[in-house]
Amino acid sequence: MSVKRRREKERNRERKRVREKKRKRKKREKGRGKGKGQKKRKKERVKGREKEKEKEGKSKRKRRGKWKEKEKEKHKFQTRFPTLACSNKLPF
């Protein structure tokens, strides 16, 4: 067998091995009897966890989201009565 042919065969064997590994990994990831939806939901759960971790550094108020409403109220007041807002006589 020529050197060229031998190298080609080796390369093909390697490709086949890699392809097989990839296929097995996909199967393992998907799990037995789980549809695509199940896998998708798992990914979403992981994303949710990451978001929670992101929020961890913030204060309780910010985590709950109530501070946003408070900020909106402040902003409304400041735009309506700019002179009052400057004089630190805010009603909250």
C-alpha positions as CSV (number, residue, x, y, z in Angstrom):
1,M,0.0,0.0,0.0
2,S,1.3,3.4,-0.9
3,V,2.2,5.9,1.8
4,K,-0.4,8.3,0.5
5,R,-3.2,5.7,0.7
6,R,-2.0,4.6,4.2
7,R,-2.1,8.2,5.5
8,E,-5.5,8.8,4.0
9,K,-6.8,5.7,5.7
10,E,-5.4,6.8,9.1
11,R,-6.9,10.2,8.7
12,N,-10.3,8.7,7.9
13,R,-10.1,6.4,10.9
14,E,-9.3,9.4,13.1
15,R,-12.2,11.3,11.7
16,K,-14.5,8.4,12.2
17,R,-13.4,8.1,15.8
18,V,-14.0,11.8,16.5
19,R,-17.4,11.7,14.8
20,E,-18.4,8.7,17.0
21,K,-17.2,10.4,20.2
22,K,-19.3,13.5,19.3
23,R,-22.3,11.4,18.6
24,K,-22.0,9.5,21.9
25,R,-21.5,12.8,23.8
26,K,-24.7,14.2,22.2
27,K,-26.6,11.1,23.2
28,R,-25.3,11.3,26.8
29,E,-26.2,15.0,27.0
30,K,-29.7,14.4,25.8
31,G,-30.3,11.6,28.2
32,R,-32.6,8.6,27.8
33,G,-36.2,9.2,27.0
34,K,-35.9,12.9,27.2
35,G,-37.3,14.9,24.4
36,K,-35.9,18.1,23.1
37,G,-38.2,20.2,25.3
38,Q,-36.8,18.6,28.4
39,K,-33.3,19.6,27.4
40,K,-34.4,23.1,26.5
41,R,-36.1,23.6,29.9
42,K,-32.9,22.4,31.6
43,K,-30.9,25.0,29.7
44,E,-33.4,27.7,30.8
45,R,-33.1,26.6,34.4
46,V,-29.4,27.0,34.2
47,K,-29.8,30.5,32.7
48,G,-32.2,31.4,35.6
49,R,-29.6,30.3,38.1
50,E,-27.0,32.5,36.5
51,K,-29.3,35.5,36.6
52,E,-29.9,34.8,40.4
53,K,-26.2,34.7,40.9
54,E,-25.9,38.0,39.1
55,K,-28.5,39.5,41.5
56,E,-26.7,38.2,44.6
57,G,-24.5,41.3,44.9
58,K,-27.4,43.7,45.0
59,S,-29.3,44.7,48.1
60,K,-32.6,43.1,49.1
61,R,-34.6,46.1,47.9
62,K,-33.0,46.0,44.5
63,R,-33.5,42.2,44.2
64,R,-37.2,42.5,44.9
65,G,-37.6,45.2,42.3
66,K,-39.6,47.5,44.5
67,W,-36.9,50.2,44.3
68,K,-37.7,50.6,40.6
69,E,-41.2,51.7,41.4
70,K,-39.8,54.1,44.1
71,E,-37.3,55.5,41.6
72,K,-40.1,56.1,39.0
73,E,-42.2,58.0,41.5
74,K,-39.2,60.1,42.4
75,H,-38.5,60.8,38.8
76,K,-42.1,61.8,38.2
77,F,-42.0,64.2,41.1
78,Q,-38.7,65.7,40.1
79,T,-39.9,66.4,36.6
80,R,-43.1,68.0,37.7
81,F,-41.7,70.1,40.5
82,P,-38.0,70.7,39.9
83,T,-37.7,73.5,42.4
84,L,-39.1,71.4,45.2
85,A,-37.0,68.5,44.3
86,C,-33.9,70.6,44.6
87,S,-34.7,71.9,48.0
88,N,-34.6,68.4,49.6
89,K,-38.3,68.6,50.6
90,L,-39.3,65.4,48.9
91,P,-42.5,63.8,50.1
92,F,-40.9,60.4,50.7
